[in-house]
Amino acid sequence: MSKRKQYRPTTRLVHGPEHSAKWDFSHHVTPPLSSSTTYRLDSAKRGSRGFMEFGQHVSDLGETPVYIYDRLDEPTRSILEGELAGVEGGECCVTFASGMAAISAAIGCLMVPGDEIIAHPMVYGCTHSLFTNWYPQRGFKVQRIDMNDLDALRAAITDSTRILYFESPTNPTLQLIDIAALRELVDDVNAKRSEDRKLLIYIDNTFATPFGQRPLEHGADVVLHSLTKNLGGFGTELGGAVICPEWMLATLLLYRKDFGGILSSKSAWAIMVYGLPTLALRLKRQQYTAKKVAKWLEAREEIAQTIWPGLESFPQYELAKRQHRDFDGDFAPGNMIYFTPDPKLVSAEAFVNYIAQEAYSLTLAVSLGHTKTLIEMPASMTHSVYGGGSGGQSIRLSIGLESPRDIIRDLGTALDAVKKRKK
Ligand SMILES: Cc1ncc(COP(=O)(O)O)c(C=O)c1O
């Protein structure tokens, strides 16, 4: 019996597996970083066994697998995958070179031409580009329906619909999708479907992370992550992950082997050694700061709207409290804020430009879930592929680990400096 199971996720993410058959490092306090593209095979028989067994689930308790070649499987990445599946409460995990590689693989390994995906209208810009620029050309049908409009969704689902796809919270607008409500609808649809044509719920959980939301508990089938963000946490590694049911594992691993978008062992190591053990600590601190910053923004007359799921004014506050719970069961509204200056009082662009030039505690940069507070304008940057549709004057803020007082002071100085004089 594993002692580890008695410990809370926060502790488990610090220590990892007690022992892993994937690699014997029982005398290392920190797991070593493997960096071998290929593996010595003692015999041709061992080589052929490795190829035959490829695609099977490798557990920490089983036999050491036959490693053959890094693109197929390797120990550091595999241990990270075990950690990610465990913390999301899923059966398996397959990592990728980036979040986009994970998203395109999780969809691509399931869909065949003629199949359809229904996606929420607002998603990360490159995901939107995948749906609008690439999939229609490849014979994948795409519909965009508000996932909270269950009647419209029910009416839109056809026999060719395979996937319902969304982010919750959405990037950048922080809208939430009620996962349990979707589950009910999907169960209804699936009652009349064969096993191999079940409709699946895919959620990109990058913003919340498993610290703040475990979508499988609410009824999702597949969870996606950009490890580049909160899970990596330090802004040094690109990566992505798919947490999936066991029946999907072999197909997803084959897809990764043949399309080749693997996570490098060096990135896997950094995410496992730095990112995961500090996840709870970073997110708690960033949320504490986000609360102070969001309340401060909400009280400023120059700011027309402040969106943060922990504010009582948040339109889906009740759903936020239900869906966003941390490892201890406490409310976890996250580290992302979305706000819109009142254009009569402040030009958003002038405000952001002032910050880019003068603020020490905030950095004008895309990405999020970093140790540093990052600010950007989605409509003209991360979501420009929408053509301005995501709110031209709105600003996305990803709270870092700085002192909240400094962030607020820098925001205040910038607002005062660019405030239009009232006539
Ligand atoms: C919600 C979300 N999903 C996926 C991605 C893509 O991740 P990556 O940049 O690691 O490919 C991003 C990137 O910003 C994101 O914000």
The ligand as a Tripos MOL2 file, in Angstrom:
@<TRIPOS>MOLECULE
LIG
   16    16     1     0     0
SMALL
NO_CHARGES

@<TRIPOS>ATOM
      1 C1         -5.8690   29.0030  -22.3120 C.3       1 LIG1
      2 C2         -4.6870   28.6750  -23.1720 C.ar      1 LIG1
      3 N1         -4.6180   27.4870  -23.7790 N.ar      1 LIG1
      4 C3         -3.5810   27.1390  -24.5570 C.ar      1 LIG1
      5 C4         -2.5420   28.0060  -24.7860 C.ar      1 LIG1
      6 C5         -1.4070   27.6020  -25.6760 C.3       1 LIG1
      7 O1         -0.3110   27.2600  -24.9250 O.3       1 LIG1
      8 P1          1.1950   27.2460  -25.5070 P.3       1 LIG1
      9 O2          1.6060   28.6560  -25.6900 O.co2     1 LIG1
     10 O3          1.9490   26.4950  -24.4710 O.co2     1 LIG1
     11 O4          1.1330   26.5090  -26.8090 O.co2     1 LIG1
     12 C6         -2.5670   29.2640  -24.1740 C.ar      1 LIG1
     13 C7         -1.4760   30.2150  -24.4050 C.2       1 LIG1
     14 O5         -1.5150   31.3440  -24.0000 O.2       1 LIG1
     15 C8         -3.6620   29.5990  -23.3460 C.ar      1 LIG1
     16 O6         -3.7420   30.7950  -22.7340 O.3       1 LIG1
@<TRIPOS>BOND
     1     1     2 1
     2     2     3 ar
     3     2    15 ar
     4     3     4 ar
     5     4     5 ar
     6     5     6 1
     7     5    12 ar
     8     6     7 1
     9     7     8 1
    10     8     9 2
    11     8    10 1
    12     8    11 1
    13    12    13 1
    14    12    15 ar
    15    13    14 2
    16    15    16 1
@<TRIPOS>SUBSTRUCTURE
     1 LIG1         1 GROUP 0 **** ****
